[in-house]
Amino acid sequence: MVARQDIALAVRDHRTFYEALVSNGFILPTRSSNIVTLEFMFDLLHDCMWCPKRGDVIDATIVSRPPPRRLLVKNIKDGIEDLCTNHFAESDPKIDKLMSLLNKLEKRDADHKWLVQVLYCVNKDDPIFFKSYAYRKPKKSTDINTIPIISNHMGFFDNLP
């Protein structure tokens, strides 16, 4: 285990710590993302949390019209839950690492590209990776009960053109 004092000898600040993780093969969100905190990076360094590494993700994960972040996080959550229940034994340490990542994702934002890469590692068969996929914002339906009805009890609207 690496102590904070040992890291302090080689890493001066947040930026150099980030660059050190990237040069060691971690695929991280942009440095300005809310999720990239010192705690996040220490968890990666101490192998307490899962994160994609070089070789896990290929350029095929580029999606032309990705869904919003909240939908990506939901798909990642579903993929992690599926992995944990169907593919790993109950005592597998990967489960704790994936759940730690999921907790961070639910609390803090990350950039779209990294979320798509994480989703690719968790569930390669997600519909967003299909060639025909294009996210379209759902249209809001107008309900007749939500439209205000103005009363004409005083005759204000009578004889108007």
Rosetta blueprint (number, residue, H / E / L):
1 M L
2 V L
3 A L
4 R H
5 Q H
6 D H
7 I H
8 A H
9 L H
10 A H
11 V L
12 R L
13 D L
14 H H
15 R H
16 T H
17 F H
18 Y H
19 E H
20 A H
21 L H
22 V H
23 S H
24 N L
25 G L
26 F E
27 I L
28 L L
29 P L
30 T L
31 R L
32 S L
33 S L
34 N L
35 I L
36 V L
37 T L
38 L H
39 E H
40 F H
41 M H
42 F H
43 D H
44 L H
45 L H
46 H L
47 D L
48 C L
49 M L
50 W L
51 C L
52 P L
53 K E
54 R E
55 G L
56 D L
57 V E
58 I L
59 D H
60 A H
61 T H
62 I L
63 V L
64 S L
65 R L
66 P L
67 P L
68 P L
69 R H
70 R H
71 L H
72 L H
73 V H
74 K H
75 N H
76 I H
77 K H
78 D H
79 G H
80 I H
81 E H
82 D H
83 L H
84 C H
85 T H
86 N H
87 H L
88 F L
89 A L
90 E L
91 S L
92 D L
93 P H
94 K H
95 I H
96 D H
97 K H
98 L H
99 M H
100 S H
101 L H
102 L H
103 N H
104 K H
105 L H
106 E H
107 K H
108 R L
109 D L
110 A L
111 D L
112 H H
113 K H
114 W H
115 L H
116 V H
117 Q H
118 V H
119 L H
120 Y H
121 C H
122 V H
123 N L
124 K L
125 D L
126 D L
127 P H
128 I H
129 F H
130 F L
131 K L
132 S L
133 Y L
134 A L
135 Y L
136 R L
137 K L
138 P L
139 K L
140 K L
141 S L
142 T L
143 D L
144 I H
145 N H
146 T H
147 I L
148 P L
149 I L
150 I L
151 S L
152 N L
153 H L
154 M L
155 G L
156 F L
157 F L
158 D L
159 N L
160 L L
161 P L
